Amino acid sequence: MTENKQMRITISDRRDIDLEKIIDLYKANQWSSADKPTELYNALKNSHSLFSAWDKDKLVGIGNAISDGHLVVYYPHLLVHPDYQGKGIGQMIVEKMQEKYGHFHMQMLTADGKAIDFYQKVGFKRAGQTEPMWIYKGDEH
């Protein structure tokens, strides 16, 4: 557990997070996965890793990882509540992920918009000439 003393933000690896708190966070960020609450909840709970950021009992950030546990990790979600963005919370979650996966052969994610600058600041870079490809059921991109 990590704590930011100025704001009293705590980073936890607990998985017993109330679904309503998760959905509120995803809706605040206008993520379409909030429209599939059961699938979202199961996906997060069954992730290889799940880290959440808390301001007392308010969920203010979340990030998860999908991994083979040895060589490759993919980071599908990293969200910070809009009222808490720009305060280092996303970086705190990434640091926790790096403690666990920093030695892996490949760490991957897909970033767009303002997330690109954030991920570059925390050490990620474009993967050569690769192009992201997907079959996507959301509508926010």
TIFI-646323 format. One record per atom (N, C-alpha, C): residue number from 1; atom name; x, y, z. Coordinates in nm, 4 decimals. Example, Ala and Ser with C-alpha at 12.3 -4.5 7.8 and 13.67 -1.06 7.14 Angstrom:
BEGIN
+-----+------+----------+----------+----------+
| pos | site |       xx |       yy |       zz |
+-----+------+----------+----------+----------+
|   1 |    N |   1.3190 |  -0.5690 |   0.7800 |
|   1 |   CA |   1.2300 |  -0.4500 |   0.7800 |
|   1 |    C |   1.3200 |  -0.3300 |   0.7800 |
|   2 |    N |   1.2850 |  -0.2250 |   0.7080 |
|   2 |   CA |   1.3670 |  -0.1060 |   0.7140 |
|   2 |    C |   1.2900 |   0.0030 |   0.7870 |
+-----+------+----------+----------+----------+
This chain:
BEGIN
+-----+------+----------+----------+----------+
| pos | site |       xx |       yy |       zz |
+-----+------+----------+----------+----------+
|   1 |    N |   0.0839 |  -0.1177 |   0.0000 |
|   1 |   CA |   0.0000 |   0.0000 |   0.0000 |
|   1 |    C |   0.0885 |   0.1241 |   0.0000 |
|   2 |    N |   0.0642 |   0.2158 |  -0.0904 |
|   2 |   CA |   0.1387 |   0.3402 |  -0.1020 |
|   2 |    C |   0.0468 |   0.4551 |  -0.0672 |
|   3 |    N |   0.1030 |   0.5585 |  -0.0057 |
|   3 |   CA |   0.0194 |   0.6720 |   0.0323 |
|   3 |    C |   0.0841 |   0.8020 |  -0.0122 |
|   4 |    N |   0.0069 |   0.8915 |  -0.0696 |
|   4 |   CA |   0.0476 |   1.0261 |  -0.1035 |
|   4 |    C |   0.0090 |   1.1134 |   0.0153 |
|   5 |    N |   0.1079 |   1.1611 |   0.0892 |
|   5 |   CA |   0.0805 |   1.2299 |   0.2156 |
|   5 |    C |   0.0074 |   1.3637 |   0.1969 |
|   6 |    N |   0.0364 |   1.4379 |   0.0866 |
|   6 |   CA |  -0.0291 |   1.5673 |   0.0678 |
|   6 |    C |  -0.1797 |   1.5517 |   0.0538 |
|   7 |    N |  -0.2233 |   1.4586 |  -0.0316 |
|   7 |   CA |  -0.3660 |   1.4443 |  -0.0565 |
|   7 |    C |  -0.4261 |   1.3287 |   0.0221 |
|   8 |    N |  -0.3434 |   1.2484 |   0.0823 |
|   8 |   CA |  -0.3899 |   1.1297 |   0.1533 |
|   8 |    C |  -0.4525 |   1.0284 |   0.0568 |
|   9 |    N |  -0.3923 |   1.0160 |  -0.0608 |
|   9 |   CA |  -0.4352 |   0.9166 |  -0.1585 |
|   9 |    C |  -0.3631 |   0.7869 |  -0.1269 |
|  10 |    N |  -0.4391 |   0.6803 |  -0.1188 |
|  10 |   CA |  -0.3837 |   0.5491 |  -0.0897 |
|  10 |    C |  -0.3987 |   0.4606 |  -0.2129 |
|  11 |    N |  -0.2923 |   0.3880 |  -0.2472 |
|  11 |   CA |  -0.2960 |   0.2914 |  -0.3572 |
|  11 |    C |  -0.3063 |   0.1530 |  -0.2954 |
|  12 |    N |  -0.4028 |   0.0757 |  -0.3460 |
|  12 |   CA |  -0.4304 |  -0.0554 |  -0.2897 |
|  12 |    C |  -0.4399 |  -0.1599 |  -0.4007 |
|  13 |    N |  -0.4140 |  -0.2852 |  -0.3643 |
|  13 |   CA |  -0.4338 |  -0.3959 |  -0.4590 |
|  13 |    C |  -0.5579 |  -0.4774 |  -0.4223 |
|  14 |    N |  -0.6447 |  -0.4212 |  -0.3420 |
|  14 |   CA |  -0.7667 |  -0.4915 |  -0.3020 |
|  14 |    C |  -0.8576 |  -0.5137 |  -0.4233 |
|  15 |    N |  -0.9370 |  -0.6184 |  -0.4159 |
|  15 |   CA |  -1.0278 |  -0.6503 |  -0.5270 |
|  15 |    C |  -1.1744 |  -0.6416 |  -0.4846 |
|  16 |    N |  -1.1999 |  -0.6131 |  -0.3596 |
|  16 |   CA |  -1.3375 |  -0.6061 |  -0.3094 |
|  16 |    C |  -1.3919 |  -0.4634 |  -0.3234 |
|  17 |    N |  -1.3915 |  -0.4142 |  -0.4457 |
|  17 |   CA |  -1.4362 |  -0.2780 |  -0.4730 |
|  17 |    C |  -1.5828 |  -0.2826 |  -0.5141 |
|  18 |    N |  -1.6622 |  -0.1976 |  -0.4537 |
|  18 |   CA |  -1.8047 |  -0.1914 |  -0.4836 |
|  18 |    C |  -1.8269 |  -0.1533 |  -0.6301 |
|  19 |    N |  -1.9137 |  -0.2286 |  -0.6969 |
|  19 |   CA |  -1.9413 |  -0.2056 |  -0.8382 |
|  19 |    C |  -1.9863 |  -0.0622 |  -0.8653 |
|  20 |    N |  -2.0685 |  -0.0058 |  -0.7789 |
|  20 |   CA |  -2.1162 |   0.1317 |  -0.7984 |
|  20 |    C |  -2.0015 |   0.2311 |  -0.8053 |
|  21 |    N |  -1.8995 |   0.2109 |  -0.7217 |
|  21 |   CA |  -1.7836 |   0.3013 |  -0.7219 |
|  21 |    C |  -1.7072 |   0.2891 |  -0.8530 |
|  22 |    N |  -1.6954 |   0.1670 |  -0.9026 |
|  22 |   CA |  -1.6271 |   0.1458 |  -1.0303 |
|  22 |    C |  -1.7038 |   0.2137 |  -1.1432 |
|  23 |    N |  -1.8324 |   0.1902 |  -1.1483 |
|  23 |   CA |  -1.9143 |   0.2479 |  -1.2549 |
|  23 |    C |  -1.9121 |   0.4007 |  -1.2482 |
|  24 |    N |  -1.9187 |   0.4576 |  -1.1286 |
|  24 |   CA |  -1.9121 |   0.6031 |  -1.1143 |
|  24 |    C |  -1.7813 |   0.6587 |  -1.1729 |
|  25 |    N |  -1.6700 |   0.5904 |  -1.1457 |
|  25 |   CA |  -1.5398 |   0.6338 |  -1.1965 |
|  25 |    C |  -1.5362 |   0.6254 |  -1.3494 |
|  26 |    N |  -1.5845 |   0.5157 |  -1.4042 |
|  26 |   CA |  -1.5835 |   0.4981 |  -1.5497 |
|  26 |    C |  -1.6777 |   0.5972 |  -1.6183 |
|  27 |    N |  -1.7928 |   0.6232 |  -1.5596 |
|  27 |   CA |  -1.8855 |   0.7210 |  -1.6167 |
|  27 |    C |  -1.8269 |   0.8618 |  -1.6100 |
|  28 |    N |  -1.7600 |   0.8949 |  -1.5009 |
|  28 |   CA |  -1.6984 |   1.0268 |  -1.4881 |
|  28 |    C |  -1.5960 |   1.0504 |  -1.5985 |
|  29 |    N |  -1.5335 |   0.9427 |  -1.6452 |
|  29 |   CA |  -1.4346 |   0.9508 |  -1.7530 |
|  29 |    C |  -1.4953 |   0.9227 |  -1.8899 |
|  30 |    N |  -1.6271 |   0.9011 |  -1.8943 |
|  30 |   CA |  -1.7003 |   0.8751 |  -2.0182 |
|  30 |    C |  -1.6458 |   0.7543 |  -2.0944 |
|  31 |    N |  -1.6145 |   0.6490 |  -2.0206 |
|  31 |   CA |  -1.5691 |   0.5247 |  -2.0827 |
|  31 |    C |  -1.6900 |   0.4363 |  -2.1090 |
|  32 |    N |  -1.6991 |   0.3835 |  -2.2294 |
|  32 |   CA |  -1.8161 |   0.3042 |  -2.2693 |
|  32 |    C |  -1.8262 |   0.1715 |  -2.1950 |
|  33 |    N |  -1.7183 |   0.1229 |  -2.1383 |
|  33 |   CA |  -1.7259 |  -0.0032 |  -2.0631 |
|  33 |    C |  -1.8172 |   0.0094 |  -1.9414 |
|  34 |    N |  -1.8481 |   0.1317 |  -1.8993 |
|  34 |   CA |  -1.9441 |   0.1519 |  -1.7894 |
|  34 |    C |  -2.0825 |   0.1016 |  -1.8279 |
|  35 |    N |  -2.1089 |   0.0901 |  -1.9587 |
|  35 |   CA |  -2.2380 |   0.0408 |  -2.0064 |
|  35 |    C |  -2.2501 |  -0.1109 |  -1.9986 |
|  36 |    N |  -2.1409 |  -0.1773 |  -1.9613 |
|  36 |   CA |  -2.1398 |  -0.3232 |  -1.9449 |
|  36 |    C |  -2.0879 |  -0.3543 |  -1.8044 |
|  37 |    N |  -2.1653 |  -0.3179 |  -1.7017 |
|  37 |   CA |  -2.1138 |  -0.3252 |  -1.5643 |
|  37 |    C |  -2.0711 |  -0.4647 |  -1.5199 |
|  38 |    N |  -2.1456 |  -0.5666 |  -1.5536 |
|  38 |   CA |  -2.1098 |  -0.7022 |  -1.5101 |
|  38 |    C |  -1.9792 |  -0.7464 |  -1.5751 |
|  39 |    N |  -1.9674 |  -0.7222 |  -1.7053 |
|  39 |   CA |  -1.8454 |  -0.7610 |  -1.7762 |
|  39 |    C |  -1.7245 |  -0.6825 |  -1.7251 |
|  40 |    N |  -1.7449 |  -0.5527 |  -1.7025 |
|  40 |   CA |  -1.6368 |  -0.4685 |  -1.6516 |
|  40 |    C |  -1.5909 |  -0.5163 |  -1.5146 |
|  41 |    N |  -1.6857 |  -0.5398 |  -1.4275 |
|  41 |   CA |  -1.6526 |  -0.5845 |  -1.2917 |
|  41 |    C |  -1.5756 |  -0.7168 |  -1.2944 |
|  42 |    N |  -1.6238 |  -0.8119 |  -1.3734 |
|  42 |   CA |  -1.5560 |  -0.9413 |  -1.3836 |
|  42 |    C |  -1.4186 |  -0.9271 |  -1.4472 |
|  43 |    N |  -1.4069 |  -0.8427 |  -1.5473 |
|  43 |   CA |  -1.2772 |  -0.8213 |  -1.6112 |
|  43 |    C |  -1.1750 |  -0.7652 |  -1.5122 |
|  44 |    N |  -1.2158 |  -0.6650 |  -1.4362 |
|  44 |   CA |  -1.1240 |  -0.6053 |  -1.3392 |
|  44 |    C |  -1.0871 |  -0.7044 |  -1.2292 |
|  45 |    N |  -1.1869 |  -0.7728 |  -1.1745 |
|  45 |   CA |  -1.1598 |  -0.8683 |  -1.0660 |
|  45 |    C |  -1.0706 |  -0.9833 |  -1.1102 |
|  46 |    N |  -1.0790 |  -1.0211 |  -1.2382 |
|  46 |   CA |  -1.0011 |  -1.1338 |  -1.2884 |
|  46 |    C |  -0.8717 |  -1.0930 |  -1.3579 |
|  47 |    N |  -0.8361 |  -0.9657 |  -1.3498 |
|  47 |   CA |  -0.7107 |  -0.9193 |  -1.4073 |
|  47 |    C |  -0.5933 |  -0.9817 |  -1.3327 |
|  48 |    N |  -0.4794 |  -0.9867 |  -1.3981 |
|  48 |   CA |  -0.3581 |  -1.0372 |  -1.3335 |
|  48 |    C |  -0.3228 |  -0.9479 |  -1.2144 |
|  49 |    N |  -0.3382 |  -0.8162 |  -1.2340 |
|  49 |   CA |  -0.3185 |  -0.7186 |  -1.1259 |
|  49 |    C |  -0.4261 |  -0.6118 |  -1.1352 |
|  50 |    N |  -0.4620 |  -0.5597 |  -1.0195 |
|  50 |   CA |  -0.5587 |  -0.4510 |  -1.0116 |
|  50 |    C |  -0.5134 |  -0.3579 |  -0.8997 |
|  51 |    N |  -0.4883 |  -0.2319 |  -0.9357 |
|  51 |   CA |  -0.4505 |  -0.1324 |  -0.8364 |
|  51 |    C |  -0.5536 |  -0.0202 |  -0.8394 |
|  52 |    N |  -0.5917 |   0.0251 |  -0.7221 |
|  52 |   CA |  -0.6913 |   0.1312 |  -0.7125 |
|  52 |    C |  -0.6379 |   0.2429 |  -0.6230 |
|  53 |    N |  -0.6851 |   0.3643 |  -0.6513 |
|  53 |   CA |  -0.6458 |   0.4822 |  -0.5747 |
|  53 |    C |  -0.7672 |   0.5319 |  -0.4976 |
|  54 |    N |  -0.7442 |   0.5657 |  -0.3713 |
|  54 |   CA |  -0.8535 |   0.6018 |  -0.2808 |
|  54 |    C |  -0.8249 |   0.7340 |  -0.2102 |
|  55 |    N |  -0.9255 |   0.8180 |  -0.2042 |
|  55 |   CA |  -0.9261 |   0.9362 |  -0.1187 |
|  55 |    C |  -1.0255 |   0.9027 |  -0.0077 |
|  56 |    N |  -0.9743 |   0.8560 |   0.1023 |
|  56 |   CA |  -1.0551 |   0.7974 |   0.2100 |
|  56 |    C |  -1.1338 |   0.6802 |   0.1524 |
|  57 |    N |  -1.2674 |   0.6899 |   0.1446 |
|  57 |   CA |  -1.3444 |   0.5774 |   0.0908 |
|  57 |    C |  -1.3952 |   0.6047 |  -0.0514 |
|  58 |    N |  -1.3416 |   0.7080 |  -0.1162 |
|  58 |   CA |  -1.3819 |   0.7408 |  -0.2536 |
|  58 |    C |  -1.2795 |   0.6833 |  -0.3520 |
|  59 |    N |  -1.3282 |   0.6022 |  -0.4459 |
|  59 |   CA |  -1.2433 |   0.5487 |  -0.5519 |
|  59 |    C |  -1.2124 |   0.6609 |  -0.6503 |
|  60 |    N |  -1.0844 |   0.6969 |  -0.6639 |
|  60 |   CA |  -1.0470 |   0.8086 |  -0.7505 |
|  60 |    C |  -0.9579 |   0.7658 |  -0.8670 |
|  61 |    N |  -0.9180 |   0.6390 |  -0.8697 |
|  61 |   CA |  -0.8364 |   0.5915 |  -0.9802 |
|  61 |    C |  -0.8295 |   0.4408 |  -0.9804 |
|  62 |    N |  -0.8038 |   0.3839 |  -1.0988 |
|  62 |   CA |  -0.7921 |   0.2391 |  -1.1096 |
|  62 |    C |  -0.7058 |   0.2044 |  -1.2307 |
|  63 |    N |  -0.6320 |   0.0980 |  -1.2197 |
|  63 |   CA |  -0.5528 |   0.0473 |  -1.3311 |
|  63 |    C |  -0.5414 |  -0.1031 |  -1.3199 |
|  64 |    N |  -0.5443 |  -0.1703 |  -1.4351 |
|  64 |   CA |  -0.5315 |  -0.3155 |  -1.4315 |
|  64 |    C |  -0.4300 |  -0.3635 |  -1.5326 |
|  65 |    N |  -0.3896 |  -0.4897 |  -1.5160 |
|  65 |   CA |  -0.2926 |  -0.5528 |  -1.6050 |
|  65 |    C |  -0.3392 |  -0.6934 |  -1.6388 |
|  66 |    N |  -0.3158 |  -0.7298 |  -1.7633 |
|  66 |   CA |  -0.3390 |  -0.8663 |  -1.8110 |
|  66 |    C |  -0.2015 |  -0.9190 |  -1.8491 |
|  67 |    N |  -0.1663 |  -1.0378 |  -1.8005 |
|  67 |   CA |  -0.0302 |  -1.0849 |  -1.8214 |
|  67 |    C |  -0.0209 |  -1.2364 |  -1.8259 |
|  68 |    N |   0.0864 |  -1.2847 |  -1.8902 |
|  68 |   CA |   0.1185 |  -1.4268 |  -1.8841 |
|  68 |    C |   0.1969 |  -1.4570 |  -1.7566 |
|  69 |    N |   0.2323 |  -1.3533 |  -1.6823 |
|  69 |   CA |   0.2996 |  -1.3696 |  -1.5545 |
|  69 |    C |   0.4504 |  -1.3836 |  -1.5625 |
|  70 |    N |   0.5065 |  -1.3789 |  -1.6832 |
|  70 |   CA |   0.6504 |  -1.4006 |  -1.6976 |
|  70 |    C |   0.7188 |  -1.3041 |  -1.7946 |
|  71 |    N |   0.6634 |  -1.2886 |  -1.9146 |
|  71 |   CA |   0.7301 |  -1.2093 |  -2.0180 |
|  71 |    C |   0.6530 |  -1.0868 |  -2.0646 |
|  72 |    N |   0.5217 |  -1.0992 |  -2.0745 |
|  72 |   CA |   0.4415 |  -0.9961 |  -2.1389 |
|  72 |    C |   0.3302 |  -0.9484 |  -2.0451 |
|  73 |    N |   0.3102 |  -0.8173 |  -2.0457 |
|  73 |   CA |   0.1995 |  -0.7581 |  -1.9712 |
|  73 |    C |   0.1345 |  -0.6523 |  -2.0594 |
|  74 |    N |   0.0036 |  -0.6461 |  -2.0525 |
|  74 |   CA |  -0.0735 |  -0.5455 |  -2.1249 |
|  74 |    C |  -0.1561 |  -0.4681 |  -2.0222 |
|  75 |    N |  -0.1522 |  -0.3367 |  -2.0341 |
|  75 |   CA |  -0.2266 |  -0.2500 |  -1.9434 |
|  75 |    C |  -0.3501 |  -0.1955 |  -2.0168 |
|  76 |    N |  -0.4679 |  -0.2564 |  -1.9963 |
|  76 |   CA |  -0.5856 |  -0.2101 |  -2.0692 |
|  76 |    C |  -0.6503 |  -0.0842 |  -2.0128 |
|  77 |    N |  -0.6502 |  -0.0656 |  -1.8811 |
|  77 |   CA |  -0.7227 |   0.0466 |  -1.8207 |
|  77 |    C |  -0.6346 |   0.1209 |  -1.7206 |
|  78 |    N |  -0.6367 |   0.2512 |  -1.7305 |
|  78 |   CA |  -0.5832 |   0.3391 |  -1.6270 |
|  78 |    C |  -0.6700 |   0.4639 |  -1.6295 |
|  79 |    N |  -0.7465 |   0.4826 |  -1.5244 |
|  79 |   CA |  -0.8384 |   0.5964 |  -1.5154 |
|  79 |    C |  -0.8177 |   0.6680 |  -1.3837 |
|  80 |    N |  -0.8255 |   0.7991 |  -1.3901 |
|  80 |   CA |  -0.8267 |   0.8818 |  -1.2695 |
|  80 |    C |  -0.9475 |   0.9733 |  -1.2819 |
|  81 |    N |  -1.0222 |   0.9863 |  -1.1742 |
|  81 |   CA |  -1.1407 |   1.0726 |  -1.1752 |
|  81 |    C |  -1.0997 |   1.2119 |  -1.2230 |
|  82 |    N |  -1.1780 |   1.2741 |  -1.3113 |
|  82 |   CA |  -1.1420 |   1.4068 |  -1.3633 |
|  82 |    C |  -1.1105 |   1.5105 |  -1.2555 |
|  83 |    N |  -1.1781 |   1.5052 |  -1.1412 |
|  83 |   CA |  -1.1504 |   1.6008 |  -1.0327 |
|  83 |    C |  -1.0133 |   1.5798 |  -0.9691 |
|  84 |    N |  -0.9510 |   1.4650 |  -0.9950 |
|  84 |   CA |  -0.8233 |   1.4312 |  -0.9321 |
|  84 |    C |  -0.7090 |   1.4218 |  -1.0325 |
|  85 |    N |  -0.7347 |   1.4472 |  -1.1591 |
|  85 |   CA |  -0.6304 |   1.4370 |  -1.2608 |
|  85 |    C |  -0.5276 |   1.5468 |  -1.2439 |
|  86 |    N |  -0.4040 |   1.5171 |  -1.2836 |
|  86 |   CA |  -0.2954 |   1.6141 |  -1.2742 |
|  86 |    C |  -0.2341 |   1.6239 |  -1.1366 |
|  87 |    N |  -0.2641 |   1.5297 |  -1.0491 |
|  87 |   CA |  -0.2138 |   1.5329 |  -0.9109 |
|  87 |    C |  -0.1171 |   1.4181 |  -0.8809 |
|  88 |    N |  -0.0765 |   1.3430 |  -0.9845 |
|  88 |   CA |   0.0203 |   1.2355 |  -0.9648 |
|  88 |    C |  -0.0394 |   1.0996 |  -0.9338 |
|  89 |    N |  -0.1704 |   1.0877 |  -0.9354 |
|  89 |   CA |  -0.2344 |   0.9606 |  -0.8996 |
|  89 |    C |  -0.2101 |   0.8546 |  -1.0061 |
|  90 |    N |  -0.2236 |   0.8931 |  -1.1328 |
|  90 |   CA |  -0.1946 |   0.7981 |  -1.2402 |
|  90 |    C |  -0.0514 |   0.7490 |  -1.2329 |
|  91 |    N |   0.0396 |   0.8396 |  -1.2038 |
|  91 |   CA |   0.1803 |   0.8024 |  -1.1908 |
|  91 |    C |   0.2003 |   0.7055 |  -1.0738 |
|  92 |    N |   0.1284 |   0.7264 |  -0.9651 |
|  92 |   CA |   0.1389 |   0.6350 |  -0.8504 |
|  92 |    C |   0.0947 |   0.4942 |  -0.8899 |
|  93 |    N |  -0.0114 |   0.4840 |  -0.9689 |
|  93 |   CA |  -0.0595 |   0.3526 |  -1.0131 |
|  93 |    C |   0.0423 |   0.2892 |  -1.1072 |
|  94 |    N |   0.0975 |   0.3683 |  -1.2000 |
|  94 |   CA |   0.1994 |   0.3160 |  -1.2916 |
|  94 |    C |   0.3213 |   0.2681 |  -1.2130 |
|  95 |    N |   0.3616 |   0.3409 |  -1.1101 |
|  95 |   CA |   0.4759 |   0.2989 |  -1.0285 |
|  95 |    C |   0.4507 |   0.1626 |  -0.9639 |
|  96 |    N |   0.3286 |   0.1407 |  -0.9168 |
|  96 |   CA |   0.2949 |   0.0092 |  -0.8599 |
|  96 |    C |   0.3048 |  -0.0993 |  -0.9660 |
|  97 |    N |   0.2564 |  -0.0696 |  -1.0865 |
|  97 |   CA |   0.2666 |  -0.1658 |  -1.1964 |
|  97 |    C |   0.4134 |  -0.1939 |  -1.2290 |
|  98 |    N |   0.4956 |  -0.0897 |  -1.2266 |
|  98 |   CA |   0.6374 |  -0.1077 |  -1.2579 |
|  98 |    C |   0.7098 |  -0.1903 |  -1.1513 |
|  99 |    N |   0.6684 |  -0.1766 |  -1.0261 |
|  99 |   CA |   0.7266 |  -0.2605 |  -0.9209 |
|  99 |    C |   0.7060 |  -0.4079 |  -0.9540 |
| 100 |    N |   0.5904 |  -0.4387 |  -1.0101 |
| 100 |   CA |   0.5558 |  -0.5778 |  -1.0388 |
| 100 |    C |   0.6038 |  -0.6247 |  -1.1761 |
| 101 |    N |   0.5965 |  -0.5369 |  -1.2769 |
| 101 |   CA |   0.6205 |  -0.5794 |  -1.4151 |
| 101 |    C |   0.7407 |  -0.5115 |  -1.4810 |
| 102 |    N |   0.8108 |  -0.4254 |  -1.4121 |
| 102 |   CA |   0.9201 |  -0.3493 |  -1.4726 |
| 102 |    C |   1.0290 |  -0.4347 |  -1.5334 |
| 103 |    N |   1.0466 |  -0.5562 |  -1.4880 |
| 103 |   CA |   1.1510 |  -0.6443 |  -1.5410 |
| 103 |    C |   1.1023 |  -0.7311 |  -1.6570 |
| 104 |    N |   0.9758 |  -0.7210 |  -1.6938 |
| 104 |   CA |   0.9203 |  -0.8036 |  -1.8016 |
| 104 |    C |   0.9820 |  -0.7644 |  -1.9360 |
| 105 |    N |   0.9858 |  -0.8608 |  -2.0272 |
| 105 |   CA |   1.0409 |  -0.8417 |  -2.1607 |
| 105 |    C |   0.9608 |  -0.7382 |  -2.2398 |
| 106 |    N |   0.8268 |  -0.7391 |  -2.2267 |
| 106 |   CA |   0.7439 |  -0.6463 |  -2.3023 |
| 106 |    C |   0.6263 |  -0.5996 |  -2.2179 |
| 107 |    N |   0.6130 |  -0.4664 |  -2.2091 |
| 107 |   CA |   0.4986 |  -0.4030 |  -2.1453 |
| 107 |    C |   0.4262 |  -0.3241 |  -2.2541 |
| 108 |    N |   0.2967 |  -0.3485 |  -2.2692 |
| 108 |   CA |   0.2232 |  -0.2881 |  -2.3791 |
| 108 |    C |   0.0990 |  -0.2152 |  -2.3309 |
| 109 |    N |   0.0592 |  -0.1160 |  -2.4083 |
| 109 |   CA |  -0.0683 |  -0.0477 |  -2.3866 |
| 109 |    C |  -0.1053 |   0.0254 |  -2.5142 |
| 110 |    N |  -0.2291 |   0.0685 |  -2.5201 |
| 110 |   CA |  -0.2773 |   0.1514 |  -2.6301 |
| 110 |    C |  -0.3145 |   0.2865 |  -2.5704 |
| 111 |    N |  -0.2592 |   0.3925 |  -2.6268 |
| 111 |   CA |  -0.2867 |   0.5275 |  -2.5762 |
| 111 |    C |  -0.3328 |   0.6158 |  -2.6912 |
| 112 |    N |  -0.4254 |   0.7048 |  -2.6610 |
| 112 |   CA |  -0.4644 |   0.8053 |  -2.7593 |
| 112 |    C |  -0.4925 |   0.9367 |  -2.6876 |
| 113 |    N |  -0.5093 |   1.0405 |  -2.7661 |
| 113 |   CA |  -0.5408 |   1.1719 |  -2.7097 |
| 113 |    C |  -0.4372 |   1.2178 |  -2.6085 |
| 114 |    N |  -0.4865 |   1.2773 |  -2.5010 |
| 114 |   CA |  -0.3952 |   1.3323 |  -2.4003 |
| 114 |    C |  -0.3236 |   1.2233 |  -2.3209 |
| 115 |    N |  -0.3696 |   1.0984 |  -2.3319 |
| 115 |   CA |  -0.3017 |   0.9884 |  -2.2627 |
| 115 |    C |  -0.1621 |   0.9642 |  -2.3191 |
| 116 |    N |  -0.1398 |   0.9982 |  -2.4457 |
| 116 |   CA |  -0.0087 |   0.9763 |  -2.5069 |
| 116 |    C |   0.0984 |   1.0525 |  -2.4300 |
| 117 |    N |   0.0756 |   1.1799 |  -2.4028 |
| 117 |   CA |   0.1739 |   1.2601 |  -2.3282 |
| 117 |    C |   0.1989 |   1.2022 |  -2.1896 |
| 118 |    N |   0.0915 |   1.1597 |  -2.1220 |
| 118 |   CA |   0.1072 |   1.1019 |  -1.9889 |
| 118 |    C |   0.1980 |   0.9793 |  -1.9941 |
| 119 |    N |   0.1692 |   0.8869 |  -2.0845 |
| 119 |   CA |   0.2476 |   0.7637 |  -2.0904 |
| 119 |    C |   0.3919 |   0.7892 |  -2.1313 |
| 120 |    N |   0.4163 |   0.8867 |  -2.2164 |
| 120 |   CA |   0.5540 |   0.9215 |  -2.2503 |
| 120 |    C |   0.6274 |   0.9742 |  -2.1276 |
| 121 |    N |   0.5595 |   1.0520 |  -2.0447 |
| 121 |   CA |   0.6219 |   1.1061 |  -1.9235 |
| 121 |    C |   0.6605 |   0.9964 |  -1.8247 |
| 122 |    N |   0.5851 |   0.8861 |  -1.8251 |
| 122 |   CA |   0.6160 |   0.7787 |  -1.7298 |
| 122 |    C |   0.6987 |   0.6665 |  -1.7942 |
| 123 |    N |   0.7565 |   0.6939 |  -1.9119 |
| 123 |   CA |   0.8553 |   0.6022 |  -1.9673 |
| 123 |    C |   0.8167 |   0.5192 |  -2.0883 |
| 124 |    N |   0.6934 |   0.5268 |  -2.1334 |
| 124 |   CA |   0.6535 |   0.4500 |  -2.2512 |
| 124 |    C |   0.6891 |   0.5281 |  -2.3774 |
| 125 |    N |   0.7130 |   0.4550 |  -2.4864 |
| 125 |   CA |   0.7378 |   0.5189 |  -2.6152 |
| 125 |    C |   0.6714 |   0.4382 |  -2.7246 |
| 126 |    N |   0.6559 |   0.5018 |  -2.8383 |
| 126 |   CA |   0.5937 |   0.4347 |  -2.9524 |
| 126 |    C |   0.6759 |   0.3122 |  -2.9897 |
| 127 |    N |   0.6067 |   0.2045 |  -3.0222 |
| 127 |   CA |   0.6727 |   0.0769 |  -3.0535 |
| 127 |    C |   0.7129 |   0.0731 |  -3.2009 |
| 128 |    N |   0.8259 |   0.1338 |  -3.2347 |
| 128 |   CA |   0.8765 |   0.1313 |  -3.3716 |
| 128 |    C |   0.7745 |   0.1862 |  -3.4698 |
| 129 |    N |   0.7514 |   0.1121 |  -3.5758 |
| 129 |   CA |   0.6553 |   0.1529 |  -3.6785 |
| 129 |    C |   0.5240 |   0.0756 |  -3.6654 |
| 130 |    N |   0.4992 |   0.0180 |  -3.5492 |
| 130 |   CA |   0.3780 |  -0.0607 |  -3.5312 |
| 130 |    C |   0.2548 |   0.0281 |  -3.5372 |
| 131 |    N |   0.1449 |  -0.0302 |  -3.5717 |
| 131 |   CA |   0.0158 |   0.0379 |  -3.5738 |
| 131 |    C |  -0.0787 |  -0.0367 |  -3.4817 |
| 132 |    N |  -0.1493 |   0.0349 |  -3.3942 |
| 132 |   CA |  -0.2481 |  -0.0344 |  -3.3107 |
| 132 |    C |  -0.3623 |  -0.0844 |  -3.3990 |
| 133 |    N |  -0.4071 |  -0.2040 |  -3.3713 |
| 133 |   CA |  -0.5173 |  -0.2633 |  -3.4462 |
| 133 |    C |  -0.6116 |  -0.3295 |  -3.3480 |
| 134 |    N |  -0.7413 |  -0.3226 |  -3.3771 |
| 134 |   CA |  -0.8370 |  -0.3826 |  -3.2860 |
| 134 |    C |  -0.9710 |  -0.4048 |  -3.3533 |
| 135 |    N |  -1.0511 |  -0.4835 |  -3.2887 |
| 135 |   CA |  -1.1946 |  -0.4914 |  -3.3139 |
| 135 |    C |  -1.2544 |  -0.4350 |  -3.1863 |
| 136 |    N |  -1.3211 |  -0.3221 |  -3.1946 |
| 136 |   CA |  -1.3597 |  -0.2466 |  -3.0761 |
| 136 |    C |  -1.5086 |  -0.2211 |  -3.0752 |
| 137 |    N |  -1.5716 |  -0.2440 |  -2.9629 |
| 137 |   CA |  -1.7165 |  -0.2277 |  -2.9492 |
| 137 |    C |  -1.7559 |  -0.0977 |  -2.8792 |
| 138 |    N |  -1.6595 |  -0.0148 |  -2.8440 |
| 138 |   CA |  -1.6891 |   0.1112 |  -2.7755 |
| 138 |    C |  -1.7124 |   0.2238 |  -2.8743 |
| 139 |    N |  -1.7337 |   0.3440 |  -2.8215 |
| 139 |   CA |  -1.7596 |   0.4576 |  -2.9092 |
| 139 |    C |  -1.6832 |   0.5849 |  -2.8696 |
| 140 |    N |  -1.5907 |   0.5760 |  -2.7759 |
| 140 |   CA |  -1.5250 |   0.6984 |  -2.7318 |
| 140 |    C |  -1.3954 |   0.7295 |  -2.8056 |
| 141 |    N |  -1.3599 |   0.6544 |  -2.9079 |
| 141 |   CA |  -1.2358 |   0.6820 |  -2.9835 |
| 141 |    C |  -1.2667 |   0.7227 |  -3.1247 |
+-----+------+----------+----------+----------+
